[in-house]
Amino acid sequence: MRKIVVFVFLITLSLTQAQELNCSVKVNSERITSANQQIFKTLETSLNEFVNKSKWSTRDFKNNERIDCSMFINVSEFNNNVFTATIQVQAARPVYNSTYSTPILNINDKDFTFRYVEFENLFFNPNSFDSNLVSVVAFYAYMILAMDADSFEYQGGNEYLEIAQNIVAVSQSGGKGWSQSDGLQNRFFLVNDMLSNTFDPIRLGFYDYHKLGLDVMADDLPAGKEGVKNAVLALSKINSVRPNAYLTRVFFDTKADEILSIFTGGPKVDITDLVDNLNRVSPLNASNWSKIKF
């Protein structure tokens, strides 16, 4: 009888604990017409298994706690098992006491070249560089975990950011995107700036946006909208220190449509200063800001 109880307990435990990510990985090879398409399908299957079955942290996630995310790999060139591609990474988390999921990351990395031989095993070692494919995908897995944690707790994603930063450190020979000499908007600066005190207003604003803004809306919509407004105004202060910062762009690439939606319906709040700040900090989204109504 005791063995049966233990067996049932282990089954229950396996059903309630899961990996951290619920990720849809897609590989688009429409532009490649001179190669057997099977290798791209195999790559897609391998990546889905790698991302969703790997254990990325020591935390136990329940099935309903897994982070919904996606990685879209768009292959533009393929020759002798070398892929030239881009990778679009998106993630979302649920808003408290609602059926709505809010985007927490939306980034398009254009520096993604890797070698892959069909059916090769994908293994991640955080302390060594073995494959640019594995390193880039693992890097963004940890960025997803970090952004999710940051949205629930101020600087809650530090442990994941430190692992992502270590991936950058060991991947310096991996090609473009890992080095500070590769431009100002790449993987190096993404995680380096996240851990820099200079950009702390962005991380604090990101936390406040979710916990004092979105998560309040189900119970008090006007207060939630005020919380979102105050968070955006707070994180916008970084513009006076670091105008056109990469993290600012990443934030608004993720949140611009949502901000527009929040402030074009429901209870009115005073947003004169908000619109002025949005136009100054994120002029690329001026078409969105022009639609915000008072």
C-alpha positions in Angstrom: 0.0 0.0 0.0 2.9 2.4 0.9 4.5 1.7 -2.5 1.2 2.6 -4.3 1.0 5.9 -2.3 4.6 6.8 -3.2 4.0 5.9 -6.8 0.8 8.1 -7.0 2.7 10.9 -5.3 5.5 10.8 -7.8 3.0 10.9 -10.7 1.2 13.8 -9.1 4.5 15.6 -8.6 5.6 15.1 -12.2 2.2 16.5 -13.4 2.4 19.6 -11.2 6.1 20.5 -11.9 7.3 21.5 -15.3 10.0 23.3 -17.2 9.9 27.0 -17.2 9.0 27.9 -20.8 6.0 27.1 -23.0 7.7 28.2 -26.2 6.6 27.9 -29.8 9.7 27.8 -32.0 9.2 28.3 -35.8 11.8 28.1 -38.5 10.9 29.8 -41.7 12.9 28.8 -44.8 10.6 30.1 -47.6 13.6 32.0 -49.1 15.7 28.9 -49.4 14.7 27.0 -52.6 18.0 25.1 -53.3 18.1 22.9 -50.3 16.1 19.9 -49.0 13.4 21.5 -46.7 13.6 18.5 -44.3 16.7 19.9 -42.5 14.7 23.0 -41.5 11.8 20.9 -40.2 14.3 18.8 -38.2 15.9 22.0 -36.8 12.5 23.3 -35.8 11.6 20.0 -34.0 15.0 19.9 -32.2 14.7 23.5 -31.1 11.2 23.0 -29.7 12.4 20.0 -27.7 15.5 21.8 -26.6 13.8 25.0 -25.4 10.7 23.3 -23.8 12.4 20.3 -22.2 15.5 22.0 -20.8 15.6 22.9 -17.2 16.7 26.5 -17.2 16.6 27.2 -13.4 16.4 25.6 -10.0 12.9 26.8 -9.5 10.0 24.4 -9.9 7.3 25.7 -12.2 3.8 24.3 -12.2 2.2 23.8 -15.7 0.0 26.8 -15.3 3.1 28.9 -14.4 5.1 28.2 -17.5 5.9 31.4 -19.5 4.2 31.7 -22.9 6.8 32.7 -25.5 7.8 32.3 -29.1 11.0 32.3 -31.2 10.6 32.9 -34.9 13.8 32.1 -36.9 13.7 33.5 -40.4 16.5 31.9 -42.6 17.7 34.0 -45.4 20.8 32.0 -46.5 21.9 28.4 -46.2 25.1 26.9 -47.5 27.1 23.9 -46.3 25.1 23.6 -43.0 25.7 27.3 -42.2 22.5 29.3 -41.6 22.2 33.1 -41.9 19.0 34.2 -40.1 17.2 36.5 -37.8 15.4 35.6 -34.6 12.3 37.3 -33.3 11.7 36.6 -29.6 8.4 37.4 -27.9 7.0 36.6 -24.4 4.0 37.4 -22.3 2.7 36.9 -18.8 -0.8 36.9 -17.4 -2.3 40.0 -15.8 -3.6 39.5 -12.3 -7.3 38.5 -12.0 -7.9 38.7 -15.7 -7.8 36.7 -18.9 -5.4 39.2 -20.5 -1.7 38.4 -21.2 0.6 41.4 -21.5 3.8 41.3 -23.6 7.0 41.5 -21.6 9.5 41.1 -24.4 9.5 41.7 -28.2 12.9 41.8 -29.8 14.2 41.1 -33.3 17.9 40.0 -33.4 19.3 40.3 -36.9 22.8 39.0 -36.0 22.1 35.3 -36.0 24.5 33.0 -38.0 25.0 29.5 -36.9 26.2 26.0 -38.0 23.8 23.1 -37.7 24.1 19.5 -38.9 20.8 17.7 -39.2 20.0 15.5 -36.2 22.9 16.8 -34.1 22.1 17.0 -30.4 21.6 20.4 -28.8 23.3 20.7 -25.4 23.7 23.9 -23.3 26.8 24.4 -21.0 26.6 27.8 -19.4 30.4 27.8 -18.9 31.5 27.1 -22.5 30.8 28.1 -26.0 30.0 25.1 -28.2 27.4 26.4 -30.7 26.1 29.8 -31.7 22.7 28.3 -32.2 22.5 26.9 -28.7 24.1 30.0 -27.1 21.7 32.5 -28.8 18.6 30.5 -28.0 19.8 29.9 -24.4 20.6 33.6 -24.0 17.0 34.6 -25.0 15.6 31.8 -22.8 17.2 33.5 -19.8 16.2 37.0 -21.0 12.6 35.7 -21.1 12.9 34.4 -17.6 14.5 37.7 -16.4 11.8 39.9 -17.9 9.1 37.7 -16.4 10.7 37.8 -13.0 11.3 41.6 -13.2 7.6 42.1 -13.9 6.6 40.5 -10.6 9.5 41.7 -8.4 11.8 44.7 -8.6 15.1 43.3 -10.0 13.7 39.8 -9.6 15.4 38.7 -12.8 19.0 39.3 -11.6 19.9 35.7 -11.3 18.8 35.0 -14.9 20.5 38.2 -16.2 23.8 37.1 -14.6 23.6 33.7 -16.4 22.8 35.6 -19.7 25.7 37.9 -19.1 28.0 34.8 -18.6 26.7 33.4 -21.9 27.8 36.7 -23.5 31.2 36.4 -21.9 32.0 32.9 -23.1 30.5 33.5 -26.6 32.9 36.3 -27.7 34.2 34.0 -30.5 30.7 33.2 -31.6 30.3 35.9 -34.2 28.4 39.1 -34.5 26.1 40.2 -31.7 28.1 39.2 -28.7 30.7 42.0 -28.5 30.4 45.7 -27.6 32.3 46.4 -30.8 29.3 45.1 -32.9 27.3 48.2 -32.4 25.1 49.6 -29.6 22.1 47.4 -30.0 23.0 43.8 -29.6 23.0 41.0 -27.0 26.1 42.4 -25.2 24.4 45.7 -24.5 21.0 44.2 -23.8 22.1 42.3 -20.8 24.9 44.7 -19.8 22.5 47.6 -19.6 19.9 45.6 -17.7 22.4 45.0 -15.0 23.8 48.6 -15.0 22.7 51.0 -12.3 22.5 53.7 -15.0 19.4 52.0 -16.4 17.8 51.2 -13.1 14.9 53.6 -13.8 13.8 51.4 -16.7 13.8 48.2 -14.6 11.9 50.0 -11.8 9.5 51.5 -14.3 9.0 48.0 -15.9 8.1 46.6 -12.5 5.8 49.4 -11.5 4.1 49.3 -14.9 3.0 45.7 -14.2 2.5 45.5 -10.4 1.2 49.0 -9.8 -0.5 49.4 -13.2 -1.8 46.4 -15.1 -2.2 44.1 -12.1 -4.4 46.8 -10.3 -6.7 47.3 -13.2 -9.1 44.5 -12.5 -10.0 46.0 -9.1 -9.5 49.7 -9.8 -9.2 50.6 -13.5 -8.5 54.4 -13.0 -5.8 53.6 -10.4 -4.3 51.0 -12.8 -4.1 53.5 -15.6 -2.5 56.1 -13.3 0.0 53.4 -12.3 0.9 52.7 -15.9 1.2 56.4 -16.7 3.5 57.0 -13.7 5.7 54.1 -14.6 6.1 55.3 -18.2 7.0 58.8 -17.0 9.5 57.4 -14.5 11.3 55.2 -16.9 11.3 58.0 -19.5 13.7 59.9 -17.2 16.5 57.8 -18.6 16.2 59.7 -21.8 17.9 62.7 -20.3 20.9 60.6 -19.4 21.0 58.1 -22.3 18.8 59.3 -25.2 17.9 56.7 -27.7 19.0 53.9 -25.3 18.6 50.3 -26.5 16.5 49.3 -23.5 14.1 52.2 -24.1 13.6 51.0 -27.6 13.1 47.4 -26.5 10.5 48.5 -23.9 8.5 50.5 -26.5 8.8 47.8 -29.2 7.2 45.6 -26.6 4.6 48.0 -25.1 3.7 50.7 -27.7 0.5 49.0 -28.9 -0.6 48.2 -25.4 0.0 51.7 -24.1 -2.1 53.0 -27.0 -4.9 50.6 -26.1 -4.8 51.5 -22.4 -5.2 55.2 -23.0 -7.8 55.2 -25.8 -10.6 53.7 -23.8 -12.1 53.4 -20.4 -12.0 56.0 -17.5 -10.1 59.1 -18.5 -6.9 60.2 -16.7 -4.8 63.3 -17.3 -2.3 62.3 -19.9 -1.0 65.6 -21.3 2.4 65.1 -19.8 2.4 61.4 -20.8 1.9 62.1 -24.5 4.6 64.8 -24.5 7.0 62.4 -22.9 6.1 59.5 -25.2 6.8 61.7 -28.3 10.1 62.8 -26.9 11.3 59.4 -25.7 9.9 57.2 -28.5 9.4 59.3 -31.6 9.4 56.2 -33.8 5.9 55.4 -32.3 4.6 58.9 -32.9 1.7 57.5 -35.1 0.6 55.5 -32.0 0.8 58.4 -29.6 -1.2 60.7 -32.0 -4.1 58.3 -31.5 -4.2 58.7 -27.7 -7.3 60.7 -26.8 -7.7 62.8 -23.7 
